[in-house]
């Protein structure tokens, strides 16, 4: 599974980069309510867009806890889905905690989750490159 945290309208209205509008680009700067995006993906394979990170069991549990904290949880202990809002059959959106803005981006959310797990990461990583350059492509 792949998890993302991002600006609500941007996520819902921009399933592909070709759907990007000036209005939604502005939302990525000025922010708003956040959503969690969950995708069921194939097993990861090496590519220019992926990097392996090996975690021990305690670090993995901290990463899971950090991702879980991104969801708004209702009384039964379950996240709250936005029914019928996924882009495809293999993804879904859920209510999320926090507010997205230019300083608290989806990449910063991911970096903070990795840092919670003990992975060495930059203090401020608003862009994907700020995360990816830390990993060489070999086991960490």
N, C-alpha and C positions, 0 to 999 in steps of 0.2 A: 504494500500500500504506500501511497505517496500522500503527504500532508502539506498543505499550504495554508497560510494565514494572510488575508489581504483585504483591500477595501471593497466593501459590499457591492456597490454599483459597478465598479470596474470589473470585478469577478463575474457578475451576472451578465453584463452587457458586452463583454469582450472575450468570447470563447476562443477566438483566434486573433493573432496580431492584425490581420487584415480587417478586423471589426473595430479597431481602435479609432475613436473619435477625439476631437479636440476637447470636448466636454469630459470624456473619461480620462484623457491624459491629465487634465487639470485636477481631476479627483485624486490622481496618484500623487499630486503635489500637496493639495490642500486637505485631503483626507476625508475621514468619516468613519462610520461604523464598520467593524470588521466581520468577516466570515471565515470559517474554516472550509477548505476545499479538500475533499478526500477522493483519491482515485485508486482504483484497483488496476495495478500495472503488472506487466510481465516481470519475471525475475530479472533483476538488474544485470546488465552486461556492460563491459568496458566500452566507453565511447568518449569523445571529447567533452561531452556534457555531464559525465558522471565521474565520481571519485570514490574509491572504497575507504571506509573508515571502520576499523575494528574496535569494538568496545567490549570490556569485560562485563560480567553480569551486573555489578552495582552501577556502572556507568550507563548501561542499557536501561536499567530501571529508572535512572534519573532522566534520561532522554524521554522515555515514555511518559513520565510524570510531567515533564515540561510541555510535551505535545498535548497531553490531556488537559492541562491548565488553559490551553487555548480555546477549549470548548465551553460554551454555556451549558451547564448540567442542570437538568430538572430534578424534581424530588425523587424520582425512581432511580437516579444515578445514571441516566442516559443523556447523551447530547440531543439537542433539539434540531431535527432536520428541516430544511426548506423543501418540502415535497414538490417534486416535478420541476426543480430548478437546475438539475445537472445539465451539462452540455451534451453528454453522451450516455450510453447505457452503463458505463463503468465508472461514473463519478457522481458525487453528491455534495451539496453544500449544507453547512450547519451553522447555527448562531455561534458567534465567537465572542470572547472577552476582549476588551480593550478597544482603542481607537487607532486607526491607521492614519499616518501622516508622513511627511517627508523625512522625519527623523526616526519614526517607528515604522519601517517598511516591512514587507514580507521577508526580504533577505535578512533584515535585522532580527526579526522574529526567529528565523531559522538559526542564525548565528547564536542568539541567546539560548536557544534550546540545546545546541551543540556545546556551548560553554557550560551550561548546567550539568551536562554529562561529563565534563572534564576535558573536552577537546580544546586544544589551544586555537583560539580564533581572535580576530581583531575586535577592538572595543566598539567601533562603529563601522558597520558593514551594510550600507544602504543598497549596494548593488551586488549581483551574483558573483562578479569577479573578485570582490572582497572576501568571499568565502572560498571560491574555487582555487585561487592562487596559493592558498595555504597547503593544499594537498597535491602531491606530486603524481598521483595515479597509482602509486604503490601502496601497500598496506601501511596504515598509520598505527 
